[in-house]
């Protein structure tokens, strides 16, 4: 699917806050992946610590292009990221 930044409900391919929340469960950290080529995004996983989330992001994005991963806390605040456009 070509890049379309609109939410899924409007015909686009951005699922965050529609098909999944950026807010992690209480006390955890959520990693959200984004394919910067087509704009697709997904819930990658929830982690007990920020360090675990950062390690996961580093491993999953190493050597990859057009892949970004964002880390959110249990209040939905952006607390980290990795990858490249």
N, C-alpha and C positions, 0 to 999 in steps of 0.2 A: 504494500500500500504506500503511495507517495505521502510525504510529510503533510500533515494537516493538524495544526496546533489546537483545533477546537476539541472540546470534550466529546467523548463518545456519544453522549445524548444529543449532540448537535451534528453528528455525522463525521466527527474527527477521529483521531486515534490517541487522544490523551485520556488515560483511565484514572489518573490519580484523583482522589477525592470523589470518584464516582464508583469505580469497581473495587477500589481499595482506598484506605485512609493513609495519609502520610504520618499520622500519629501512631507511635509504637504502643504496645501494651504497657501498663504501668511499670516503671522501673527498667524498661528495655529500650533498645535502639533499633530503629527500622531502616533497612537499606532498600532503596528504590532504584531500579535500573532504568536507563533511558537510552534507546537507540537513537543517536542524533542524526542518522541518515533518514529514517522514516518517521521518527517522532514517537514510536511505540514506547510505552513505559510499563513497568511491572513491579510487583512486590517481590523483592529478591529474598528477604528473610528478616527475622527479628533476632537480636543478639542481647546477651546479658550485660555486656559492657561496651563502652565506646571503643575501647581498644580491640575487642573481638570484631566489631563492625568494621573498623578501619583496616584490620588485617584481611578480612574477607574482601573488602573493596579493592585493596592493593592486589591480591591474588587474582581476582576475577577480571580486572582491567589491565593487568600487565601485558604489554605487547599488543593490545587491542586498539583499534582506531574506531572513532565514531561511537564510542561507548562511554557513557558517564554513569556514575552511581552516586547517589546522594544519601546522606545519613540524617535521620530525624529522631528527635527524642520523644518522650511520651506526651509532650504538649504540642507536638507538631512543628517544633522549631528546627530549622536547618542547622546542623552542628558539624557537618563535614561533607567532603566529596572527594571523588577521585576519577581518573579516566581522562580521555581527551575527546575533543570534537573532531 
